[in-house]
Amino acid sequence: MIERFLRLVYSAINNPEPPGTVDYRQIRLNIFSALQIPQESDQWKAFAILVNIRNTIHNNGIFINKKESPG
């Protein structure tokens, strides 16, 4: 549901490029950039929580981002 919502927003912002062909992370970056919301903002951090929930559901279990893992 989160991913579908972002793809719809992305389509509205970047009409010429079909959202199904763009990486999910790139869609988030493009939307926040278009809205001029910095990645270090509270909004980005709050959205990162939703994305981690989405990834956990999408992967049918625990999701650990390779960039955030301790080892």
TORSEMAR-719694 format. One record per residue: residue number from 1; residue in three letters; x, y, z of N, C-alpha, C in turn. Coordinates in nm, 4 decimals. Atoms other than C-alpha are relative to their C-alpha. Layout:
! TORSEMAR-719694
 zalo tivo     n_xx     n_yy     n_zz    ca_xx    ca_yy    ca_zz     c_xx     c_yy     c_zz
  NUM  Ala        X        Y        Z        X        Y        Z        X        Y        Z
...
//
This chain:
! TORSEMAR-719694
 zalo tivo     n_xx     n_yy     n_zz    ca_xx    ca_yy    ca_zz     c_xx     c_yy     c_zz
    1  Met   0.0817  -0.1182   0.0000   0.0000   0.0000   0.0000   0.0870   0.1259   0.0000
    2  Ile  -0.0905  -0.1146  -0.0030   0.2829   0.2421   0.0814   0.0677   0.0161  -0.1357
    3  Glu  -0.0690  -0.0061   0.1288   0.4658   0.1521  -0.2371  -0.0941   0.0477  -0.1098
    4  Arg   0.0975  -0.0412   0.1011   0.1539   0.1908  -0.4513  -0.0289   0.1500   0.0104
    5  Phe   0.0244  -0.1422  -0.0213   0.0838   0.5317  -0.2976   0.1164   0.0827  -0.0550
    6  Leu  -0.1164  -0.0751   0.0485   0.4398   0.6484  -0.3691   0.0098  -0.0038  -0.1516
    7  Arg  -0.0051   0.0091   0.1466   0.4227   0.5224  -0.7266  -0.1041   0.0919  -0.0641
    8  Leu   0.1012  -0.0921   0.0515   0.1006   0.7208  -0.7795   0.0455   0.1454   0.0124
    9  Val  -0.0525  -0.1357  -0.0180   0.2581   1.0364  -0.6346   0.1110   0.0259  -0.1006
   10  Tyr  -0.1095  -0.0131   0.0966   0.5670   0.9784  -0.8490  -0.0538   0.0236  -0.1406
   11  Ser   0.0610  -0.0176   0.1331   0.3475   0.9456  -1.1593  -0.0515   0.1419  -0.0183
   12  Ala   0.0522  -0.1367   0.0088   0.1869   1.2808  -1.0808   0.1132   0.1019  -0.0150
   13  Ile  -0.1128  -0.0933   0.0053   0.5262   1.4497  -1.0360   0.0814  -0.0167  -0.1278
   14  Asn  -0.0850   0.0305   0.1155   0.7172   1.2770  -1.3198  -0.0812  -0.0714  -0.1064
   15  Asn   0.0936   0.0584   0.0943   0.4498   1.2164  -1.5792   0.0641  -0.0792  -0.1142
   16  Pro  -0.0504   0.0722   0.1164   0.6751   1.1085  -1.8703   0.0573  -0.1394   0.0299
   17  Glu  -0.0643   0.1268  -0.0312   0.8416   0.8170  -1.6879  -0.0958  -0.0918   0.0755
   18  Pro   0.0916   0.0916  -0.0688   0.6249   0.5144  -1.5978   0.0565  -0.0430   0.1353
   19  Pro  -0.0513   0.0296  -0.1332   0.6513   0.4476  -1.2231   0.0401  -0.1453   0.0194
   20  Gly  -0.0332   0.1408  -0.0162   0.6703   0.0693  -1.2665   0.1419  -0.0339  -0.0420
   21  Thr  -0.1347   0.0271   0.0492   1.0124   0.0984  -1.4314   0.1085   0.0608   0.0879
   22  Val  -0.0950  -0.0721  -0.0846   1.1761   0.3005  -1.1542   0.0140  -0.0711   0.1341
   23  Asp  -0.0285   0.0624  -0.1284   1.3428   0.1584  -0.8420  -0.0751   0.0718   0.1115
   24  Tyr   0.0792  -0.0535  -0.1106   1.1388   0.2052  -0.5240   0.0756   0.1067   0.0781
   25  Arg  -0.0792  -0.0983  -0.0751   1.4208   0.3870  -0.3414   0.0143   0.1297  -0.0809
   26  Gln  -0.0134  -0.1188   0.0839   1.4678   0.6236  -0.6354  -0.1290   0.0812  -0.0023
   27  Ile   0.1288  -0.0695  -0.0053   1.0976   0.7054  -0.6279  -0.0086   0.0852   0.1261
   28  Arg   0.0020  -0.0765  -0.1264   1.1244   0.8080  -0.2603   0.0910   0.1220  -0.0092
   29  Leu  -0.0947  -0.1117   0.0107   1.4293   1.0219  -0.3312  -0.0542   0.1103  -0.0901
   30  Asn   0.0538  -0.0995   0.0935   1.2625   1.1931  -0.6265  -0.1161   0.0782   0.0599
   31  Ile   0.1144  -0.0681  -0.0607   0.9440   1.2702  -0.4344   0.0468   0.0992   0.1058
   32  Phe  -0.0473  -0.0903  -0.1046   1.1266   1.4156  -0.1346   0.0794   0.1159  -0.0591
   33  Ser  -0.0739  -0.1076   0.0669   1.3534   1.6140  -0.3667  -0.0968   0.0998  -0.0632
   34  Ala   0.0982  -0.0882   0.0634   1.0551   1.7520  -0.5599  -0.0730   0.0859   0.1033
   35  Leu   0.0674  -0.0747  -0.1060   0.8935   1.8554  -0.2325   0.0969   0.0821   0.0849
   36  Gln  -0.1075  -0.0722  -0.0693   1.2259   2.0020  -0.1132   0.0048  -0.0345   0.1488
   37  Ile  -0.0116   0.0498  -0.1376   1.2306   1.7886   0.2024   0.1353  -0.0685   0.0129
   38  Pro  -0.1339   0.0596  -0.0117   1.5884   1.7112   0.3107  -0.0041  -0.1402   0.0612
   39  Gln  -0.0059   0.1371  -0.0490   1.6882   1.3525   0.3837   0.0329  -0.0074   0.1490
   40  Glu  -0.0313   0.0001  -0.1427   1.8028   1.4481   0.7329  -0.1154   0.0534   0.0849
   41  Ser   0.1137  -0.0585  -0.0708   1.4604   1.5840   0.8273  -0.0763  -0.1061   0.0795
   42  Asp   0.0857   0.0907  -0.0764   1.2164   1.4334   1.0755  -0.0993  -0.0708  -0.0912
   43  Gln   0.0931   0.0610   0.0942   0.9791   1.3699   0.7852   0.0637  -0.1197  -0.0691
   44  Trp  -0.0709   0.1102   0.0658   1.2401   1.1547   0.6089   0.0166  -0.1168   0.0976
   45  Lys  -0.0197   0.1057  -0.1002   1.3129   0.9622   0.9309  -0.1308  -0.0722   0.0300
   46  Ala   0.1303   0.0619  -0.0249   0.9427   0.9029   0.9961  -0.0401  -0.0880  -0.1174
   47  Phe   0.0343   0.0791   0.1174   0.8939   0.7840   0.6425   0.0881  -0.1242  -0.0097
   48  Ala  -0.0897   0.1158   0.0003   1.1956   0.5542   0.6789  -0.0569  -0.1128   0.0861
   49  Ile   0.0645   0.1019  -0.0841   1.0072   0.3745   0.9572  -0.1085  -0.0722  -0.0802
   50  Leu   0.1038   0.0616   0.0822   0.7128   0.3159   0.7230   0.0601  -0.0887  -0.1086
   51  Val  -0.0663   0.0783   0.1044   0.9482   0.1932   0.4526   0.0541  -0.1311   0.0573
   52  Asn  -0.0500   0.1230  -0.0623   1.1093  -0.0547   0.6927  -0.1149  -0.0961   0.0306
   53  Ile   0.1179   0.0851  -0.0216   0.7614  -0.1827   0.7848  -0.0416  -0.0629  -0.1326
   54  Arg   0.0355   0.0502   0.1328   0.6818  -0.2161   0.4148   0.0966  -0.1094  -0.0430
   55  Asn  -0.0996   0.0995   0.0401   1.0072  -0.4038   0.3524  -0.0144  -0.1288   0.0797
   56  Thr   0.0200   0.1187  -0.0834   0.9402  -0.6391   0.6431  -0.1179  -0.0816  -0.0506
   57  Ile   0.1175   0.0690   0.0522   0.5961  -0.7237   0.5094   0.0308  -0.0596  -0.1370
   58  His  -0.0333   0.0426   0.1359   0.7256  -0.7480   0.1529   0.0891  -0.1238   0.0012
   59  Asn  -0.0936   0.1116  -0.0097   0.9956  -0.9951   0.2626  -0.0488  -0.1119   0.0910
   60  Asn   0.0606   0.1032  -0.0849   0.7627  -1.2020   0.4830   0.0793  -0.0269   0.1274
   61  Gly  -0.0732   0.0192  -0.1245   0.9655  -1.1462   0.7971   0.0877   0.1177   0.0321
   62  Ile  -0.0890  -0.1060  -0.0450   1.2449  -0.9474   0.9497   0.0817   0.0526  -0.1171
   63  Phe  -0.0798  -0.0647   0.1043   1.4130  -0.6996   0.7173   0.1089   0.0820   0.0659
   64  Ile  -0.1132  -0.0778  -0.0496   1.7590  -0.5657   0.7933   0.0682   0.0624  -0.1208
   65  Asn  -0.0658  -0.0717   0.1081   1.8964  -0.3010   0.5635   0.1494  -0.0258   0.0081
   66  Lys  -0.1432   0.0301   0.0016   2.2507  -0.3968   0.4613   0.0843   0.1211   0.0412
   67  Lys  -0.0738  -0.1213  -0.0363   2.3602  -0.0351   0.5055  -0.0067   0.0300   0.1484
   68  Glu   0.0199  -0.0280  -0.1417   2.2292  -0.0276   0.8631   0.0447  -0.1138   0.0905
   69  Ser  -0.0361   0.1143  -0.0835   2.3425  -0.3720   0.9788   0.1388   0.0211   0.0614
   70  Pro  -0.1245  -0.0258  -0.0717   2.6281  -0.3767   1.2332   0.1201  -0.0771  -0.0525
   71  Gly  -0.1187   0.0733   0.0367   2.8522  -0.6133   1.0492   0.0039  -0.0399  -0.1377
//
